[in-house]
Amino acid sequence: MALKIGVPRALYYHKFYPLWHTFFTELGAEVVLSPVTDRNILKRGSDATLDEFCLPIKVFFGHINAILKKVDFLFIPRLISTEKETYYCPQFFGLPDMVRVAFPDSPPILEPTFNVKGKGTAVEDTFIELGKSILKGKRESLSAYKKALDSQAGFYSMVAEGVIPPDVYKKLYNNPMTSVKKEKGCSRTSSQTTIALLGHPYNIYDPLVSMNISKKLMDMNIRLITTEMVSDDIVDAEMKRLRKPVYWASGREIVGAANHFLDSKGVDGIIFIGAFHCGPDSLLKALIEREAQSSDKTPLLSLSFDEHSGEAGMITRLEAFLDMLQIKKRRGLTAS
């Protein structure tokens, strides 16, 4: 019988799941994914954590609670640094330890440490050790890792073509025969509104955390561009304009994309989504809003959520923002 490895549908699942899923399945394990986030999962997470924790962390603990009795292992990587000169939030460093405290009866935790800073272990070696922890040899683990890299690259390629990550996941893991449409992120008519939806992937793509804002926008025929669709060259160029680098994981891409679109005619508006009680999000929000205050910039809407946020208030702000963009666009067309 295949080992069952539990992966919570939270935090960096929204960015790295193709890598993790392929690695474990190639080694013969069964990946058990927690359900889509709902209010019950959030309540479980809130009950298991402190009030001071941000919403994405509470959601993560709710997902752990939802699967811990259904699996042989929990997969909770200790993310410190996966890119040079960047770090994850300190709470990410201690997730495996915090889960043990919150759930003393949890199954064994697979907790590889990913840290490319300083004398950190090479990522390849980390995956080899991860394979060993489920009794797989070096050759098997190395082969699985290479296939996992291909899967992750394929995911990035589809996103770069204009498909938002949740739609990529639907194609890859829910219904392989379904074709993914790319019109939302590729081309548009002259009258179609384009929005750059920016923020950490677990803030944007979790349907409860974001109140399903991406679906709401696409249902309104809004063309979406997300952080992952912005090229590294654009981000690099924007980062050179800053006096100091952004050290938070994904923060560099978010700020680079925001600064690019603030000065670009390629989008009609920008929406930044953050979480209350999140230090990195507060910093990113301040950097983006400071840049947005300059004259003649693309309109910006900043939204911050916690477990008490109401959907009605968010929809009101969103509709007002979209109405303003439409008025601005009509005036621009009239002037031209």
Secondary structure, DSSP 8 states (H G I E B T S, - for coil): ---EEEE-SSTTHHHHHHHHHHHHHHTT-EEEE-----HHHHHHHHHHS-TTS-HHHHHHHHHHHHHTTS-SEEE--EEEESSTT-B--HHHHTHHHHHHHH-TT---EE--EEE-STT---HHHHHHHHHHTTT--HHHHHHHHHHHHHHHHHHHHHHHTT--HHHHHIIIII-TTS----TTTS---TT--EEEEES-HHHHS-TTTTTTHHHHHHHTT-EEEEGGGS-HHHHHHHHTTSSS---BTTHHHHHHHHHHHHT-SS-SEEEEEEETT-HHHHHHHHHHHHHHTSTT---EEEEEE-TT--HHHHHHHHHHHHHHHHHHHHHHHHH-
